[in-house]
Amino acid sequence: MRAGIALARYSLEIIQSINDEAITPEAVTDAFKLIKWAAMKGHHHLYASQLQRFAPNAIRKAERFMPAIGVLVSKGYLSSVDGGMNLDGSHRAEVWEINRYLQM
């Protein structure tokens, strides 16, 4: 009986450690949501105030979308536009160009 309990506990610890490793970081999940949203909307460029107003609700705050932007830049989906650009009638200081979309 004790051996069975010990085996069950060991198995649960192994399952828990596998599960902990399998959890996707929030920034990666948010990056997927962000690029999927941009593709659905047909955007070619992104900027902060646009994301704060129109991005999916869960990622409208800078503390959520900036890490997602970082993931997308590091993976080559976005690139920063030096000097910003005029978009939607105003100069945007920080702009990211969409280089490619996820293959769905």
N, C-alpha and C positions, 0 to 999 in steps of 0.2 A: 504494500500500500504506500509506504513512504517513498519507495523508488518511483512509483507511478506519479505521485505528487511532484517529486523532484523533476521528473521528466517533463511533466506538464508545465511547470514553472520555467524550465529551461526553454521549452518550445515557445512559450509566450514571450520570453525575453528576446529570442531570435526574431520572431515575427514583428515585435515592436521595433527592433533595430532596423529591420528591412523597411518597415513602414516609414520610419523617421527619415531614412535616406531617400525614399521615393517621393517625398513631399516637394512639390515644385515651389521655388522661391516666389514670393509675391511679385517682385519686379518682372519676372519672366511671364507670369500669368497676365500681369497688367500690360506688358509689351504685346502679347498676343492679342488682347482685347483692343488695344490702341491701333495696331496695324490693320486688324480686321475691320474696325470702325472706319478708318481712313479709306480703305479699299471700297467699302460699301458706299461711302459718300463721294468717292471719286476725287479725293484730295491729292494734290501733287506736292503741297507744302503744308507744314504744321507750324503753329506759333502758340505761345503760352496762353494768351487771352482767349484764343479760339478753343483751346483744350479746356480751359476753365469753364467756358460757357456751354460747349456743345459735345464734348467727349462723353463716353459712357459715365453715368453718375458716379460709379465707384472710383473712378480715376480722375475726377475733376480738380482735385487739390494738387498743388505742386509737389507736395511730399509723396504723392503716389505717381504722378505722371513723369516727373523728372528721372527717377530711377528706371522707369520703363523706357524713356527716351534713351538713356544711357545704354541699356541692353540693346535697343534697336540700332544705335550708332555703332556699338562694338561688333555687332553681327553684320553690318553693312546694309541694313535696311534703310537707314537714314544717314544723311550727312549734314553737317552744320553749314549754313550759308554765311560766309564771311561778310561782315558789315550789314547783315540783315537785308531786307528788301521791302518794297511797297506791296502790301497785300490788303485787299478789302478796303481800299481808300486811305490807308495809313501806313507810315513806315514802321515796320516791325524790326526791332533790334536783334531779336533772337529768333531765327527761323531755321527749320530743318526741312531739307528736301527729301522726298521719298524716292529712294533709288530702285526699290523693288518691293513687291508685295509677297506675302506668304503664299505658297502653293496650297490651295485648299483641296 
